[in-house]
Each structure stands twice: as structure tokens, then as C-alpha cells.
């Protein structure tokens, strides 16, 4: 494991996989609920349930994938076989998910949607958990991890831009939306497969250090939940993702029904993401001056402030005003991309010092599970609120339904961001504490080898 600067080619090779990873994340957060309700014809409540139940399924698949990759031995390493081979079913299940079965009953549509989404999530897990677990293995340097994740999330923003900027135009390029969604699933699924394979081929896994005794599945995960710094950054991230997913999922409803201009959704998401891309490298520089924790907290507060202004004033002005505010939210978003992923490896190093065992995959299994649970809760809440406030697809919405859409975009999301900042306050690892952890690890390894 390196404590020095990584070559740019390693950072590029590592980062490119998350182009496909965030393309997946964006399509699910931005488009899936609307696709299920307005194209497939599933009721909003059942569509939200499909997504929530499908994500809860990851309570099983994420930890299992992490445990298996931690304990895999092969000539290609622990992580790369899963990244490479798992990308193939990811491609195929994307096509399945976005192929409208055109079934008659709500029960049959619900069963199709649930099975398809569970298979898609499982395929994503097989790729994403081992990929994320590479981060602490590639470098041990406190700031180099931020730089590595800066590259990763530079690619992530490109993936998000493709998802947010190209999805609707691609679907709308076809007279039949069903055909458009099949093409979307095929093209986006291929991009996910190709970028994962690129990382598996180009990034060499460092030789693993001895890491104590092999633990059983349940003992491994009990140890994960005994890591206090990890729990606080995990809760912070889960809440952060929940808030972000509510915003992403409701944006298309906001522009379609509040502003009566659905195509402006794409412009708004592009404004959000281009600004975020600009501010990712800024966040890397700022975090070196004020610390990862403070920079991450600033990003969430900036995002929350922007969407509250949007709630109070966006519906009173033309769509261009809302797009400008989404650009301001992008400043905060840029600060929240790389930093949580630069913080969690530090908590994993603390665990190695605490237990003498390296179980990176287990930590990222729970980490990615929290991301998916955050998505599930957000989309479930969105579907429920839309149903409770009287939302009916493709008609002029009532005042109650319009207020529900604005409420989700503003106070609901902002409140969740504030809870995330509260959790972040208790995260204890700064640069000084991290250096103490690394010194302790070196002493521990020296004693073990003597």
C-alpha cells in the first residue's frame, strides 16, 4: 500500500469505473420512479414500494458481496474478478429493467418491476462493492485519498451528466417512449459494463498485507458496527444520499407540473452537475486547508440553503430562476462528492488498528447498502407523499399535489441534509488523529513481524 502520490494513470484507471456507477445511480434516482408511473403505468404507491423493497434486498447482497471479496484469493486479486465479470449481468439487467412488459394488471406489473429491480441491484452490488473496497488499498496517505476520490468523482459527474442530460432527450428521440427506454437501457448498460471492465483491466491490486485471523460472516459485521467513527460517517452519508435522491427524483415532477416545462428538467440537472464538476477540485483544495469534515459539512449546508430558496420563490418566477438556483445547489453538491469517500478509508484504518483485521469489503458492503437504503427511503417517501397529496400522472395537478412536489424539493430534503450535518459533527478523525492511527499501525505491524 502506497503512502506516496499515485501516478495519474492509476487514478484515471481507478476513477473511470464510477462513470458507469454514477450513471446507474442517476438513472435510478432521476428517472426510475417516473418511468414506472408514467410509462409502465404502475401506481405511484406501488412504484415507490418496488424501489423500496428492491433496495432493502441489498441488505442481503451488499454485505455478502463485501465478505466474499474480502476472502477471495485469485491470480487477479480479490476485487477485480467481481468487477469484470459482474459487469456483464449489469448490462443485461439494465435492458430488462427498461423494457416495458405491457402487462394489464397492477399485480403483474408490480411482480415484474420487483423482480427486475432486485436483479439489477444485485448485479450492481457485485461490481460496486469490490470497486469501492479498492480505495483504502491503493493509498494510505490522508490527502492522497482525497485526490484519488477527486479523480473518481470527476468521472462520476460525467456519468451523472450523461444520465441527467441525455436520458430524457434519448427517450424522447423516439415516437414510442417504450422503444426509447429500451434504447436507454441498452446504451447506458453498455457504458456501465465497459467502464467497469476498463478499471478491472488497468488497475493492479497491491499485495495484501497479513491481517490477523479470518473471521466468520457475523463476527466480521459485528466488528464493523463496533467502529464508532465509521458509524458516524455512515449515518451522515445515508442521510445525505436520502436528501439528494429526493431532490433528484422530484425534479422532473417539479418542472413538468409546477413550471409546465418538462424539458427544462434536463437544463436544471445539467446546471447542477456542471457546477458540481467545477467545484469537486475546489473541494479537494479547500479540504486540505479546513479539513475534510468541515468542507463536507459546508457542502450539505449550501445545498440545503439553495433548495429552501427554491421552495419559497421558485414557483413565483420563470423556470430560468429555478435553473439558476440549481446551479447554486451545485456548489454544495461539488463539496459532497469526493469527501465522504475520502473519509471512510480513514475510519477503516482505525478499525485495522483496533482489531488487527483488514475487512475493507465488509465496510463498503455496509456503506453501499446505506446508499441504496437512502435511495429506497427517499423514493418510497416521494411516492407516498405524491399519493397522499393527490398526484395523478399526466393531468393538471391540484394545489395540494403541487404543494407536495414543492415540499419534497425544499423542506423535506433540506431537513434531511441538516440531520446529516448533525451526524457529521460527531465524526472524530482529523488529520492529526489519522497520523496517530498510522503511527500505531506501523508499530503494530513491526511488533507482529519481529
C-alpha positions as CSV (number, residue, x, y, z in Angstrom):
1,X,0.0,0.0,0.0
2,X,1.4,3.3,-1.1
3,X,1.9,6.3,1.2
4,X,3.2,8.4,-1.7
5,X,1.4,10.1,-4.6
6,X,-0.2,7.7,-7.1
7,X,0.5,8.1,-10.8
8,X,-2.2,9.9,-12.8
9,X,-2.8,6.8,-14.9
10,X,-3.7,4.8,-11.8
11,X,-6.1,7.5,-10.6
12,X,-7.7,7.6,-14.1
13,X,-7.9,3.9,-14.4
14,X,-9.5,3.7,-10.9
15,X,-11.8,6.6,-11.4
16,X,-13.4,5.6,-14.7
17,X,-15.5,2.8,-13.2
18,X,-17.6,5.3,-11.3
19,X,-18.7,7.0,-14.6
20,X,-20.8,3.9,-15.1
21,X,-21.6,3.6,-11.4
22,X,-23.0,7.1,-11.2
23,X,-24.8,6.7,-14.5
24,X,-26.6,3.9,-12.7
25,X,-27.2,6.0,-9.6
26,X,-28.6,8.9,-11.6
27,X,-30.9,6.9,-13.8
28,X,-32.4,5.2,-10.7
29,X,-32.7,8.4,-8.7
30,X,-33.7,10.7,-11.5
31,X,-35.9,8.6,-13.9
32,X,-36.9,5.2,-12.5
33,X,-39.9,6.3,-10.4
34,X,-41.3,8.5,-13.2
35,X,-40.7,5.6,-15.7
36,X,-42.6,3.2,-13.6
37,X,-45.5,5.5,-13.0
38,X,-45.9,7.4,-16.3
39,X,-44.6,4.9,-18.9
40,X,-45.2,1.4,-17.4
41,X,-48.4,2.5,-15.7
42,X,-47.8,1.4,-12.1
43,X,-49.5,3.4,-9.4
44,X,-47.2,5.8,-7.6
45,X,-47.6,4.0,-4.3
46,X,-46.7,0.6,-5.8
47,X,-43.8,2.1,-7.8
48,X,-42.3,3.6,-4.7
49,X,-42.8,0.2,-2.9
50,X,-41.0,-1.6,-5.7
51,X,-37.9,0.6,-5.3
52,X,-38.0,0.5,-1.5
53,X,-38.3,-3.3,-1.3
54,X,-35.7,-3.7,-4.1
55,X,-33.2,-1.6,-2.1
56,X,-33.9,-3.5,1.1
57,X,-33.0,-6.6,-0.8
58,X,-29.5,-5.2,-0.8
59,X,-29.4,-5.7,3.0
60,X,-28.5,-9.3,2.0
61,X,-26.5,-8.8,-1.2
62,X,-24.2,-5.9,-0.2
63,X,-22.7,-7.4,3.0
64,X,-22.4,-10.8,1.3
65,X,-20.5,-9.3,-1.7
66,X,-18.2,-7.4,0.7
67,X,-17.5,-10.6,2.7
68,X,-16.9,-12.7,-0.4
69,X,-14.5,-10.2,-2.0
70,X,-12.5,-9.8,1.3
71,X,-12.0,-13.6,1.4
72,X,-11.4,-14.3,-2.3
73,X,-8.0,-15.5,-3.5
74,X,-7.2,-15.5,-7.2
75,X,-4.3,-14.7,-9.6
76,X,-6.2,-11.5,-10.4
77,X,-6.6,-10.4,-6.8
78,X,-9.6,-10.1,-4.5
79,X,-11.6,-7.4,-6.2
80,X,-11.0,-7.4,-10.0
81,X,-12.7,-10.7,-10.9
82,X,-16.0,-9.4,-9.4
83,X,-15.7,-6.0,-11.2
84,X,-15.0,-7.6,-14.6
85,X,-17.4,-10.5,-14.5
86,X,-20.2,-8.7,-12.7
87,X,-20.4,-6.0,-15.3
88,X,-22.0,-8.5,-17.8
89,X,-25.2,-9.2,-15.8
90,X,-25.3,-5.5,-15.0
91,X,-25.6,-4.7,-18.7
92,X,-28.3,-7.4,-19.3
93,X,-30.4,-6.4,-16.3
94,X,-30.4,-2.7,-17.3
95,X,-32.0,-3.8,-20.6
96,X,-34.6,-5.9,-18.7
97,X,-35.5,-3.1,-16.3
98,X,-36.2,-0.6,-19.0
99,X,-38.2,-2.9,-21.3
100,X,-41.9,-2.3,-20.6
101,X,-43.6,-5.7,-20.3
102,X,-47.0,-4.1,-21.2
103,X,-48.9,-6.2,-18.7
104,X,-52.5,-5.5,-17.8
105,X,-52.9,-5.9,-14.0
106,X,-51.2,-3.8,-11.3
107,X,-50.3,-7.1,-9.5
108,X,-48.5,-8.5,-12.6
109,X,-46.7,-5.2,-13.2
110,X,-45.7,-5.0,-9.5
111,X,-44.2,-8.5,-9.7
112,X,-42.3,-7.8,-12.9
113,X,-40.9,-4.5,-11.5
114,X,-39.9,-6.0,-8.2
115,X,-38.1,-9.0,-9.8
116,X,-36.4,-6.9,-12.4
117,X,-35.2,-4.2,-9.9
118,X,-33.9,-6.8,-7.4
119,X,-31.8,-8.5,-10.2
120,X,-30.5,-5.1,-11.3
121,X,-29.5,-4.1,-7.8
122,X,-27.8,-7.4,-7.2
123,X,-25.7,-7.1,-10.4
124,X,-24.7,-3.5,-9.4
125,X,-23.6,-4.8,-6.0
126,X,-21.3,-7.4,-7.5
127,X,-19.4,-4.7,-9.3
128,X,-19.6,-1.7,-6.9
129,X,-18.7,-3.3,-3.5
130,X,-15.3,-4.7,-4.7
131,X,-14.7,-1.5,-6.6
132,X,-15.2,0.8,-3.6
133,X,-13.1,-1.5,-1.5
134,X,-10.0,-0.7,-3.7
135,X,-9.8,2.8,-2.3
136,X,-8.1,2.1,1.0
137,X,-5.9,-0.5,-0.7
138,X,-4.4,1.9,-3.3
139,X,-3.0,4.5,-0.9
140,X,-2.7,5.2,2.8
141,X,-1.9,8.9,2.5
142,X,-4.5,11.1,4.2
143,X,-4.6,13.8,1.4
144,X,-3.9,11.4,-1.5
145,X,-7.1,9.6,-0.7
146,X,-8.9,12.9,-1.3
147,X,-7.1,13.4,-4.6
148,X,-7.8,9.8,-5.7
149,X,-11.5,10.3,-5.0
150,X,-11.4,13.6,-6.7
151,X,-10.5,11.7,-9.9
152,X,-13.1,9.1,-9.2
153,X,-15.9,11.7,-8.7
154,X,-14.8,13.7,-11.7
155,X,-15.7,10.7,-13.7
156,X,-18.8,10.2,-11.5
157,X,-20.1,13.7,-12.5
158,X,-19.6,12.8,-16.2
159,X,-21.7,9.7,-15.6
160,X,-24.3,11.8,-13.8
161,X,-24.3,14.4,-16.6
162,X,-24.9,11.7,-19.2
163,X,-27.7,10.3,-17.0
164,X,-29.3,13.6,-16.3
165,X,-28.6,15.3,-19.6
166,X,-29.0,12.6,-22.1
167,X,-31.7,10.3,-20.6
168,X,-34.8,12.3,-21.5
169,X,-33.6,13.5,-24.9
170,X,-32.7,9.9,-25.8
171,X,-36.1,8.6,-24.8
172,X,-37.9,11.4,-26.5
173,X,-36.0,10.9,-29.7
174,X,-38.3,8.0,-30.4
175,X,-42.0,8.4,-31.2
176,X,-42.7,5.5,-28.8
177,X,-41.3,6.0,-25.3
178,X,-41.2,2.3,-24.8
179,X,-38.7,2.0,-27.6
180,X,-36.8,5.0,-26.2
181,X,-36.4,3.3,-22.8
182,X,-35.2,0.0,-24.3
183,X,-32.5,2.0,-26.2
184,X,-31.6,3.9,-23.0
185,X,-31.2,0.6,-21.0
186,X,-29.0,-0.9,-23.8
187,X,-26.7,2.1,-24.2
188,X,-26.4,3.0,-20.6
189,X,-26.0,-0.6,-19.6
190,X,-23.2,-1.0,-22.1
191,X,-21.4,2.1,-20.8
192,X,-21.6,0.6,-17.2
193,X,-20.1,-2.6,-18.4
194,X,-17.3,-1.0,-20.5
195,X,-16.2,1.3,-17.7
196,X,-16.1,-1.4,-15.1
197,X,-14.1,-3.7,-17.4
198,X,-11.7,-0.8,-18.1
199,X,-10.9,-0.5,-14.3
200,X,-10.6,-4.2,-13.9
201,X,-8.0,-4.4,-16.7
202,X,-6.0,-1.3,-15.9
203,X,-5.7,-1.2,-12.1
204,X,-3.4,-3.7,-10.3
205,X,-4.3,-4.6,-6.8
206,X,-1.5,-4.1,-4.3
207,X,-0.3,-7.2,-2.5
208,X,-2.4,-7.6,0.6
209,X,-0.7,-7.3,4.0
210,X,-1.3,-10.0,6.6
211,X,-4.4,-9.0,8.5
212,X,-5.0,-11.2,11.6
213,X,-7.2,-14.3,11.6
214,X,-10.1,-14.9,9.2
215,X,-13.4,-14.1,10.9
216,X,-16.8,-15.6,10.2
217,X,-19.5,-13.6,8.4
218,X,-21.5,-12.4,11.5
219,X,-18.4,-11.7,13.6
220,X,-17.0,-9.6,10.8
221,X,-20.1,-7.4,10.6
222,X,-20.4,-7.1,14.4
223,X,-16.8,-5.7,14.3
224,X,-17.9,-3.2,11.6
225,X,-20.7,-1.8,13.8
226,X,-18.2,-1.5,16.7
227,X,-16.3,1.1,14.8
228,X,-17.6,4.5,16.2
229,X,-16.0,6.8,13.6
230,X,-17.3,4.7,10.8
231,X,-20.9,4.7,12.2
232,X,-21.0,8.5,12.3
233,X,-19.7,8.9,8.7
234,X,-22.1,6.1,7.6
235,X,-25.1,7.8,9.1
236,X,-24.1,11.1,7.7
237,X,-23.7,9.7,4.2
238,X,-27.0,7.7,4.4
239,X,-28.9,10.9,5.2
240,X,-27.0,12.9,2.6
241,X,-28.0,10.4,-0.1
242,X,-31.6,10.3,1.1
243,X,-31.9,14.1,0.7
244,X,-30.1,14.1,-2.7
245,X,-32.3,11.3,-4.0
246,X,-35.5,13.2,-3.0
247,X,-34.3,16.2,-4.9
248,X,-33.2,14.2,-8.0
249,X,-36.4,12.1,-8.1
250,X,-38.8,15.0,-7.7
251,X,-37.1,17.4,-10.1
252,X,-38.9,16.1,-13.2
253,X,-42.2,16.4,-11.4
254,X,-41.3,20.0,-10.4
255,X,-40.5,21.2,-13.8
256,X,-43.3,19.2,-15.5
257,X,-46.2,20.3,-13.2
258,X,-45.1,23.5,-11.4
259,X,-43.4,25.2,-14.3
260,X,-45.3,23.2,-17.1
261,X,-42.0,22.7,-18.9
262,X,-40.7,19.1,-18.6
263,X,-37.7,19.6,-21.0
264,X,-36.3,22.2,-18.6
265,X,-35.6,19.4,-16.2
266,X,-32.6,18.5,-18.3
267,X,-31.2,22.1,-18.2
268,X,-31.7,22.2,-14.4
269,X,-29.8,18.9,-13.8
270,X,-27.0,20.0,-16.2
271,X,-26.7,23.3,-14.3
272,X,-26.5,21.4,-11.0
273,X,-23.9,18.9,-12.3
274,X,-21.7,21.1,-14.3
275,X,-21.3,23.4,-11.3
276,X,-20.7,20.4,-9.1
277,X,-17.9,19.2,-11.5
278,X,-16.2,22.6,-11.3
279,X,-16.3,22.5,-7.5
280,X,-15.0,19.0,-7.0
281,X,-11.3,20.0,-7.4
282,X,-12.1,23.1,-5.3
283,X,-13.3,20.9,-2.5
284,X,-10.1,18.9,-2.7
285,X,-8.1,22.1,-2.2
286,X,-10.4,23.5,0.5
287,X,-10.3,20.3,2.5
288,X,-6.6,20.5,2.8
289,X,-7.0,23.9,4.5
290,X,-10.0,23.4,6.7
291,X,-10.3,19.6,6.9
292,X,-12.5,17.0,5.2
293,X,-15.2,17.2,7.8
294,X,-15.7,21.0,7.7
295,X,-15.6,21.0,3.9
296,X,-18.2,18.2,3.7
297,X,-20.5,20.0,6.1
298,X,-20.3,23.2,4.2
299,X,-21.4,21.4,1.0
300,X,-24.5,20.0,2.6
301,X,-25.5,23.3,4.2
302,X,-25.0,25.2,0.9
303,X,-27.2,22.6,-0.9
304,X,-29.9,22.9,1.8
305,X,-29.9,26.7,1.6
306,X,-30.3,26.7,-2.2
307,X,-33.3,24.3,-2.2
308,X,-35.1,26.3,0.5
309,X,-34.8,29.4,-1.6
310,X,-36.2,27.3,-4.4
311,X,-39.2,26.2,-2.3
312,X,-40.1,29.7,-1.2
313,X,-39.5,31.6,-4.5
314,X,-39.1,29.1,-7.4
315,X,-42.7,28.7,-8.3
316,X,-43.2,32.5,-8.4
317,X,-40.6,33.0,-11.1
318,X,-39.9,31.6,-14.6
319,X,-38.1,28.3,-14.9
320,X,-34.8,30.1,-15.6
321,X,-34.8,31.3,-11.9
322,X,-35.1,27.7,-10.7
323,X,-32.3,26.6,-13.0
324,X,-30.0,29.3,-11.6
325,X,-30.8,28.1,-8.0
326,X,-30.0,24.5,-9.1
327,X,-26.6,25.9,-10.2
328,X,-26.1,27.4,-6.7
329,X,-27.0,24.0,-5.3
330,X,-24.3,22.5,-7.5
331,X,-21.7,24.4,-5.5
332,X,-22.7,22.5,-2.4
333,X,-23.0,19.2,-4.4
334,X,-19.4,19.6,-5.6
335,X,-18.2,19.6,-2.0
336,X,-20.2,16.4,-1.2
337,X,-19.0,14.2,-4.0
338,X,-15.4,13.1,-3.1
339,X,-15.1,14.0,0.6
340,X,-17.2,11.2,2.3
341,X,-15.4,8.7,0.2
342,X,-12.1,10.2,1.3
343,X,-13.2,9.9,4.9
344,X,-14.4,6.3,5.2
345,X,-11.0,4.8,4.4
346,X,-9.6,6.7,7.4
347,X,-12.2,5.0,9.6
348,X,-11.3,1.7,8.1
349,X,-7.6,2.3,9.1
350,X,-8.8,2.9,12.6
351,X,-10.5,-0.4,12.6
352,X,-7.4,-2.2,11.4
353,X,-5.5,-0.6,14.4
354,X,-8.4,-1.6,16.7
355,X,-8.8,-5.2,15.6
356,X,-5.8,-6.2,13.6
357,X,-8.0,-7.3,10.7
358,X,-8.5,-5.8,7.3
359,X,-12.1,-6.2,6.1
360,X,-12.4,-3.4,3.6
361,X,-15.1,-5.2,1.6
362,X,-17.3,-5.6,4.7
363,X,-17.1,-1.9,5.4
364,X,-18.0,-1.0,1.8
365,X,-20.8,-3.6,1.8
366,X,-22.5,-1.7,4.6
367,X,-21.5,1.6,3.0
368,X,-23.1,0.8,-0.3
369,X,-26.1,-0.7,1.5
370,X,-26.6,2.6,3.2
371,X,-26.5,4.4,-0.1
372,X,-29.2,2.1,-1.5
373,X,-31.3,2.3,1.6
374,X,-31.1,6.1,1.4
375,X,-32.3,5.9,-2.2
376,X,-35.1,3.4,-1.2
377,X,-36.3,5.6,1.7
378,X,-36.2,8.7,-0.4
379,X,-38.1,7.2,-3.4
380,X,-40.6,5.5,-1.1
381,X,-41.2,8.8,0.7
382,X,-41.6,10.6,-2.6
383,X,-44.1,8.0,-3.9
384,X,-46.1,8.1,-0.7
385,X,-46.2,12.0,-0.5
386,X,-47.3,12.2,-4.1
387,X,-50.1,9.7,-3.4
388,X,-51.2,11.4,-0.2
389,X,-51.3,14.9,-1.8
390,X,-53.4,13.6,-4.7
391,X,-50.9,13.3,-7.6
392,X,-52.3,11.8,-10.8
393,X,-50.0,11.2,-13.7
394,X,-50.2,13.4,-16.8
395,X,-53.0,15.7,-15.7
396,X,-53.2,19.3,-14.4
397,X,-52.3,18.9,-10.7
398,X,-54.3,20.1,-7.8
399,X,-52.9,22.8,-5.4
400,X,-52.4,20.1,-2.9
401,X,-50.3,18.0,-5.3
402,X,-48.3,21.0,-6.4
403,X,-47.5,21.8,-2.7
404,X,-46.5,18.2,-2.1
405,X,-44.0,18.4,-5.0
406,X,-42.5,21.7,-3.7
407,X,-42.4,20.3,-0.1
408,X,-40.4,17.3,-1.3
409,X,-38.0,19.5,-3.2
410,X,-37.5,22.0,-0.4
411,X,-38.1,21.5,3.3
412,X,-38.1,17.7,3.3
413,X,-34.8,17.4,1.6
414,X,-33.2,20.4,3.5
415,X,-34.3,18.9,6.8
416,X,-32.6,15.6,6.0
417,X,-29.4,17.5,5.0
418,X,-29.5,19.2,8.4
419,X,-29.7,15.8,10.2
420,X,-26.7,14.7,8.1
421,X,-24.7,17.7,9.3
422,X,-25.6,16.9,12.9
423,X,-24.3,13.3,12.5
424,X,-21.1,14.6,10.8
425,X,-20.4,16.8,13.9
426,X,-19.6,13.7,15.9
427,X,-17.2,12.2,13.4
428,X,-13.8,12.3,15.3
429,X,-11.0,11.7,12.8
430,X,-9.0,14.7,11.6
431,X,-5.5,14.8,10.1
432,X,-3.7,14.8,13.4
433,X,-5.7,11.8,14.7
434,X,-5.3,10.0,11.4
435,X,-1.5,10.3,11.6
436,X,-1.6,8.9,15.1
437,X,-3.6,5.9,13.8
438,X,-1.0,5.3,11.0
439,X,1.9,5.5,13.5
440,X,0.0,3.0,15.7
441,X,-0.4,0.6,12.7
442,X,3.3,0.8,11.9
443,X,4.2,-0.1,15.5
444,X,1.6,-2.9,15.5
445,X,3.0,-4.4,12.2
446,X,6.6,-4.0,13.3
447,X,5.8,-5.9,16.5
448,X,4.0,-8.6,14.6
449,X,6.9,-9.2,12.2
450,X,9.6,-9.2,14.9
